[in-house]
Structure formats: structure tokens, C-alpha cells
């Protein structure tokens, strides 16, 4: 009898424990209910999130995503058309002098920094011309290890000399010292004088690293400035828990920025009702909560549970949401009100050759034929199918999809795209390595391929090995961590290497610069490709405005690279996004991140 | 006892210095600057970065500098990756880790000791075999499987199907902000840890207890008429405490290090995740400080284990 009584207590105890836990958890749940009274937007951030909220010290996409909500650049790309520039902190786009060297800027009136204790009385003051000069000069300050100096190097008159003088002086960096290329006209008007009339400079001013920061905040907060962000952006930093979450609240004093007008949207976007709030003042939401996700499953489940506004679709979940063949949303996903968007990234994924390598490098016909043979043996479509569900774009040349100079349908007139083994073997004979053996000495051709040791790279290396070894060539993968890979490329020790380049701005010039001779290692030209004709054309395009003439040169450079074959490629990712029914005005793009302010939420659809 | 502790501490100083030396040497096999130097870097930028990181100094100077920081407990050096003081990063990571590991250790130990006593008490019976089968099964399944299934069936599915929002799929809020946070964010990782580790502990404790039951004092107790439960739960358990304490004490330093997988999958900003991120990004200040703290805790817990032996077993004398 006693035993029976004891047994019957156990389920009760379990039940009581559950109720207690539920009650205790309920204590936590209460603030959530309160939070719903304001419009809160929950968004994911892949990986650990930003490393720094200081624009001058930022570099990653996640730094960009966070910084762009708090700080603003002079210009940005339009949300409705990410190829088109539009003013942000400027009243209008800058004007150019006839020689293209002087750019004149007018700041938008009434733009104020966020309220912070670094300002007199704690009230944010208006942005003036000196703030622009200060923010750009910071990139020359050795305190920030010149992390983003490459953006301005050699482009503004007197700035390189200023950098050299200030950093060599041994004294504190003098931000008041004049720079010839920074000309203040008034508090709201200024000019920047360039060393060369380079067109890309205006793109540089859209990059988050050139965001405008207040001098008072930098000086008062010092090394803590990255954690006490004070900008002009639509949102104010509320709380940042590194590697975990970032909370922002609406900037009630945000300057007037209107949602893109109806006619700015294309037909497809209008069909998706993206133009609905046209002309309304942004931001719409009161609060943004970013959560960081190192792993994909939690992000995916949170989205499925309706806790996130949008999510990129991880490769392993692609077929859960989409029909692999048509790339359309599955009916069961659509029925839940979830919508999808594809964003073609400005990607250039390749396997590069060190053109100084004694075996693989060089521009002689034999060396060129050897690289072409390897290219012809590589089946990028198979890699795309096996590792990316076939959703990547495979294309000829280094120019990503949607940019001037990208070949029609991804196919250039001359191509070495594989797999074409008969042609590859013929090229190998032409190169003097029939069946992968040296025609004179009988030596076995061995290719050492360096790549970072991420799981995906390991798997892809195995496939590359199988594809290339069909030629009789021996292929050895060297898996190293990313910094060692960079080091090997910088020191020109890697004969072949796997890499990717994300364009900094939507202009193929950025990709073509990767093969410009003076940019050789440790610069971005890790191929150490040097060809005077190519360099001359690159110099030419730098100062040209977009147009058919410039595009023709882009194509000529692209075809020259395809023929010389300093890499095997190319591939570009397409990011698939899913959007919850309750998020409005959403069309994600990774070209810039200032578009978050246009988002809205409909809590009734949660 | 105090002279013993003092002597042990002195003996361990060279060990401690050696650990730090080895870690610092290992870290410097590859140059970390290229990981931080950014896009399109110049040689000047690279040199400046190395100088700012202190890597241009001779190794002896770097070693001495770090030792001075450890001795003075000065962890104000900033992380290369996060730009925050290392001390701040580590102290912020300890509580999230302990929120998982400490309850998991307590629960695992209590359950494992109880189950192993029952199994040893019923040695050779179906119950014993079933318990051991469960233990082996629990430890045979990969942690990742528990995590994936736990997140789906423990957090996502009950909420989607029944509206029960007991556990979060991921995330962390400090227990200091409300006890509910612990249940919501930590309970599921704790339960998964318990399920995974209980198998190892149960098997080990059962073996220890079974060995104790063959001792002479057990025969004496039986002869004197002590009941079997009394023999098991009073005499045997007390004598089996030394291996149990050793096992628990060895685990103690790892409470602070947290669980890399658990913290990564559940997005908990603990020490395990901090360490793995620091290793991946070659963040020397964080790795070195972590090693220094961990080595110190490990040495201290070893000494504490010896002291506890003496406290629980009168036969042990510290000399």
C-alpha cells in the first residue's frame, strides 16, 4: 500500500516541476508581451556578428550590416535599384569639375548626430564639412592600423603625404592639419580634389568605412568608441552583446528620408507591392533586434517559428523550402504566407594560379596551355550541383553577374570551361606535359593546391582532385587556416589556391583591379598577373565614366584574362532569402545594408 | 595541511610557467598578422599591425610581459578581434558557461551516483542490465544528434504544435535578470548534457561501488547484521567517495571552460565559444589569458582534491 502511494507521487512531482518551470519561465515571458506594443523587427545575422561598430575599423559584411544602421555615408545605392547612386547625407549627388578632379558636395541641412554625453548638453549637433574631413582622415591614422586605408590610398590630393607626415611625427595625430584635397567652402559645402579623375571614388563614398563620425565621440570614448557608436543613422545603439545580439532603437530625430517613389520600382517589385509605402518617412519600426547565429539550424528553426523577419536559406535546407528544379517556393511554404527573394551576389569564386610559379606561372604559349588544360579538366557545373544545389552562377571571366562586362548568359566568345577532357589532353600535350608527365624528363606534374580548411573546401578539393587527376596530373591539397592561406599567397608560395572575392561596389573595375600588375602580392593581385597591355587598359578605365566605350574595354580585358588563364573559374553565389508574412517592404540585398530602415512589420500577421 | 598546500603551490610554479611558455611558443608558429591585416594590405600596414600587436618584440620580452600581466592580474590588454579588454571578455563569459556546466555537473553526479548504487545493489539482475544498457545507449549517441533533436523536439516542436514555449531554440539571457531566463535558455542544454554524460559517470561509479562491495568491511557488516541498503548507502558509498571525488574534481576546471558545441549551437556567449572563436581568429591575448586562468584553476583544483581526500578519508594524511 505504501509503495503504491509513493509511486503515484512521481507523476505529480513531475507535473508540479513542469508547472513550476512554466511559471518561472512565464516570469521571463512578461517583458515580451510588453515589447509587442512597439514595432519590433527581429533579424538574423550569420556568424558571430560585427567585430567593431567603428566604421574605420570595420571590414566584414556583418560590420557593414550593423554600422549602416547607426552611421551613414555621404551617398548610398538606391533600395529600389541597387545599381543607382543616391545622396544620403548629401542634399544632392556631388558635381564634378570639367577635368573630373574636383568633386563639390553639399551636405543635407538639419542632419544631426544621435544624442550622447560627448556633446555639450548631451544633444547631438548638426553634421558639418569638418566631420567629413575628420572621418576620412581617420583612415590615414595609424591608430586604426590603416585597415581601410586602401580605400583612399593615392586618390585624394595631399592625403598620402598627410598620412606619412602625421604617422612619422611621433606625436599625436593632428586632425587639424590641412590636406590640400579637402577644401571647406562652408559648414555645409566642401570640395574634394582628387589626384586622378577616377570614377570609382564616388563608390568609395558609399562604403560604410567612410561613414561620418563625430570627433567629440571618438576623442571622448577613445578605445571604447567601437562600443559607444554615435552616428546620424536611423537607429541608435541600445545594447550590443558581442557574438550574441545587437539591439537598436529608432532615432526619433532622424533626418527626413522618404520611402522610394512608386516609379522607382520595377514591374516585378510593384507586383510584390514593394512600392506600397512610397513617399512615407522612414524608419517605420521602433526597434531592431539582431541575433547572431554561428550555426544554421537555430536560425532556420527560429525563422520557421516566426521569430525572424527573414532568413537566408542555408544550402542544407534549400530543398525543404524550394523545388530544386524550378527554384520556386514549395506550395506548403507559400501557403504559410512566406515569400522568397533571390539576390545575385557580386561574387567571384575561383581557383587561382601564381603566375610566378616556375611550373604553372608565366605567359609563354606552353605555360598558358598548361593552365588552360587544368581549366578544361575542371567541371564547375558538377561542383555547383554537388555543393550548392546548382543555384550558383557559373560564368566565364572575372566579372560578376549583372555588371558591365559580364558575358551574355555567362559565356564569353572564347572559353576554357570544362569539363572537356579531349581538349584538355590536347592542351596538355601542347604544354609539354602529355598524360601529366614532362615530355623531356618524364617528371610527374604535381599541383599543390592551397585552400582554407573549412569542411566545404575539403570536400570541394576532393572533387577538384578527382577531376584534374583524370589528366594524369597529381593534385595535392594543402589545407590550412585562412590566415596561413593569405600568408602563403602574400609570400607567393602557393602555386594554386582557392579563394573568393566579393566586389566592394557594383563596378567591374573592382574585379579587374585584381589582375592589375602594381597590385601584386601582398596586394589584392595574388595571381601576380603582370601584363603591360592589361595594365594600360586598367589605367584607361579608371578615369572613364560608365558607357559602351568603357564596357568594350572591360570585355577586352576579360577576354585577355580568359586566354591567359591566371585562374580557373568563375562562380558566383545566388543568395535565397525567405521572408516571414509579417515583414513588409522587404527585398534583401547584400550590396549595401542601409535598406533595413525601409522595413516595416505587421504584428497582426505574426 | 597548510605547509602541504604551500609546498604544492611552490612545486607547481615551474609547471605553470612551462604551460604558458608552451602555449605562447605554439601560438607563434604562424604569424597571426595576416589574419587581421585586411583587404589589399601594404607591407607598411602589415608592419604597423605587428608592432601594435607587440609581435615585433623578441619572444623573451613578450613572455615576460605576459607573465607580469598574470602576476599582477592585469587582464586589461585588448582582444585583437573584439577590441575589448580580455578581462572583460572572460568575466562576461564565465557566468553563461557556469549556468550550463554547474547544474549539469550537480544533476549528473546526483543521478549517476544514485543509479550506480541501485545498479550495484541489484547487480546481475534485469534492472541492473537495463540501467547499464540505458547508460551505454545514452553515451553512444553523438552530442550533435542530441542538440539537433533537442532543439527541434524540445523547443521548436512543442511551441509550434501546442504553443508550449518552455525552452528557447537558442539564445541566452542572464539568470541574474530573472530565474525564468535559466529555465528558458539553459535548461535544455543542461538536460542534453546530463543525458550525454550520465552514461560515462554511471558506468564508472558502478564499477567503483561494485569493487567496494567485495571488501572485507562489507563482509564484516553483513556478519554484524547490517541491512543491505544500509551497507550500500552508508558504508559502501562513503568508502567509494574517493574515486567519485577525484572524478568530480577533475571535472571542476572544465566547468569554467564551458562546452564549445553546446554554446555554439545554443548561441550562449560562454567560455567555450569565446575560446574557439579566439583560436579560429588567432586572438592571442584571449587565448593566452584563458590558458593562464585555466591552468591556475586546474592546479588549484588538484591541490584541493588532495585536501578533500584527507577530509573524507581519515586514512589519508597530507605530508
Interface residues (C-beta under 8 A of the other chain):
Chain A: X18 X21 X22 X24 X25 X26 X27 X28 X29 X48 X51 X52 X57 X59 X142 X145 X146 X147 X148 X149 X150 X153 X223 X226 X227 X241 X242 X243 X244 X245 X291 X292 X293 X294 X295 X297 X298 X301 X302 X304 X305 X307 X481 X482 X483 X484 X486 X487 X490 X519 X522 X523 X524
Chain B: X30 X31 X32 X34 X35 X36 X37 X38 X39 X40 X41 X42 X43 X44 X45 X46 X48 X49 X52 X78 X81 X82 X83 X84 X148 X151 X152 X155 X156 X159 X160 X164 X165 X166 X169 X170 X171 X172 X173 X178 X179 X180 X181 X182 X183 X184 X187 X264 X265 X266 X267 X269 X273 X274 X277 X280 X282
